[in-house]
Amino acid sequence: MKTNHIANNSLFRGLPESDHEELARIGVKQDFLRGEIIFHEGEDGAGFYLVQSGMVKIYKISFDGKEQILHILGPGEPFAEVALFAGSAYPANAMAIEKSSVIFFPRQAFSDLISTQPSLALNMLGTLSLRLRQFAHMVEALSLKEVPGRLAAYILLENEKHQKNNEIKLPIAKSQLASLLGTIPETLSRILAKMTKQGLITATGSMISILDMEGLQDLADGETRLS
């Protein structure tokens, strides 16, 4: 099971079976309950993780106690890779937002493996580059776009990511989505209602159907605004 999960992950896909078996050998399965902390910001970056099941949020807490979610990660997604390569402390907090299982790869054991199998590092660099581009887009959205544009961009990204037929199920609670988008739940609810009124989407609970893809894209790009 662990070997199959590793083999199907983007970090390690395409590597020979022997590499997958070595990764499974050093990987340690860890289980977390909903709300359980995986690591705190500032802790020694002892290794990196791969989500096997469940969902994990990466977040920071401001000086005034406000939470800012940076990433929401589901099955197959890695996290804390930068701490592994940089040999530094974890730059943010990680928490399971539902019952979750992760595979933990200790830094030293993984470094030893890379020294004999450099193709592992090349695979990871490709994934890290993609993650960096995604993070840059998120920073741009938070700093330059208004909240409706951020939400529109998020809906479009989720639709593309999961290759849905213009219908997505929000993977997180609306309160968490609001934090991810840098707003509050009440504002998020008002924006969803306005998007529905303008015929861009329909929203029922956690289900969102895209009715006007072009209009939603224009909103995400800042070409239009909600009235």
N, C-alpha and C positions, 0 to 999 in steps of 0.2 A: 504493500500500500504506500509506504513512505517513498520507495524507489519510483513507483509510477507517478506520484505527485511531483517529485523532483524532475523526472524526465519530461513531463508535460509543461513545465514552467518555462517562461520566456528566457529566464537567466541561463538555463542549462539545456534548452532544446537544441538538438542537433549534435550534442556531444555523444561519444561512444558509450555503450552500455556500462563498460568498466568504470567510467568516470561517475556515472549515476550511482553505481554501487558504492564507490568510495565516498561520495557525498552523503549517501544514506547511512554509511558507517559512522561518519563524524556528526551527522545531524541528530539533535536531541528533540524529541517530541515533547511539547509542553502544553498543558491545558489551563485555560483561564475561565473563570466565571464572569458573567456580565458585571461590568464595573470594576473589575480587578486590574490593578496597574501592572503593566509588563515591565516598564522601566521609567524612571524619573529623569527629567532634564538634569544634566550635570553628572549623572552616574558614569562610571567608566564604561566606555564602549567595548564591552567584552565580546561582542560578536554581532551578527545580523540575523534577521528572521525571515521566514517565509510563511504566509498565512495558508494554513491547510483547510480550515473551515471556520465559519463565523465571520466576524468583522472587527477591525481594529481602527481606532482613531489616533492620529498623531496630532498633538496640540501643544500650545504654549499658554502660559498664564501671565497676564500683564501685572504690573506693579499694583494696580488697583483691583486685582482679582478677577478680571474679565478673561474668559476663555476664548481663544482664537483657534479654531480647527484648521489645520494645514492640509491634512489628507484623511480620506476615509478609504480603507483598504479591505478588499475582500479576498476570497480564495484565489491562490495563485500569485498574489502580489507580494513582493519583498519589501522590507523596510529596515532602516538603520544601516544600509550598506556604506554610507559615507563614513560613518564612525569606524567601520571596519578598515577601510583603506587609509583613512587619515590617522588612525590610531588615537583618536580623540574621545572626549566624552560625548554622550548622546546630546544632541542640540535641542531636543524637545522631549515631551512626555509621550508615552504610548499606553493606551488603555483598551481592553476588550469591551466593546459596546454591546456584545451579546456573547453567549457561551462560545468560546473559540479554542481552536487548536492551532499551534504554530510549530514550525520546525526551527530550532535554534542552531546556528552554526558558530561554534566558538572561534574567536579571532585567530588564535595561534594554530589550531588544527587546520583551519581553512588556509591560512598563510602557508603552512607546510605543504598542503596539497597543491596550491598554486605554483609553488617553486618547482614542482615536478610536472605539473600540467598547466602550462601558461595559457592554453586555450580557454580555460575557465575565466581568467581575468579578461580576455578579449570579449567573451560573451557578456560579462557583467558590465564592461565599459559601455557597450552598445545600449544596454538597458538603462544605465545611469544617465547616459546622454539624453535619452528620451524623457526620463523623469525630470531632468533639469529643464528641458524645453517646456514640459507641462507646468512646472513650478513657475517658470518665467511668465507663462501665459496667465497663471493664476494671480501673480503679483501685479501684472498689467491690468487685469480685470478689476482687482480690488482697488487699485489706485486711480485708474482712468475712467472706468465705466460706472454708471449709476447702477443701483441695485437691480432694477428691471433687466438691464443688459446682462448683468452677471447671472441672474436666474435663467434668462433665455439661453445664454451660452452653456450653462450647466445642463439644461434639458437637452440641448442639441448634442452635447458631448456624451451624455448617458445613452441617448438614442444611437449614436454612432458606435460607442464602445460595445454595446450589447447587440448591435445589429438588429434592433427591433424594427417592427413595421409601424413606425410613428406612434408607438405606445410604449411607455416605460413605467416601471414600478419604482418609486423612490426607495433607494436602498437604506435610507436612514430616516430617523424621525425629523419632522419639520423643524423642531427646535435645534437639532444638530445641523440641519441644512442652513438654517438662518445664521448660525455661528460660522459655518464654512464660508458663507457669502458675505460675512461682515455686517450683518443686520440683526434685527430682533424678530421673534416669531410673529408678532402682530403685523409688522410691516410686510413680512413675507406673505402672510395670508391675504392682505389687501392687494398685493401685486398679483397674486394668483387669481383673485377675483376679477381684477381689471383685465388680465390676459384672457380670461374666460369671456368677459363681457365684449371684448373686441374681436372675439372669434379666432384667437390664436391657438387656444387649447381648450380642452375640457379637463377638469380635475375632480376626481371622486376619491376621497380618502388619499391613499398613497399612489393611486393610478393617475397618470397624466397621458392624455391623447393629444398629439399634435395635429391641429386642423389646418394651419396655415404655415407651412415650412418656410416659405420665402419671407413672410411677415415676421416670423420668429427670428430668422437670420438677420433681417434688417434691424430688429430691436437689439440683438446681440452685438451687431457691428456699430451701433450708435447712429444708424441712418434714420431711425424713427424713434418716437417716444410714446409711452402710454398716455392716453388722454384721460 
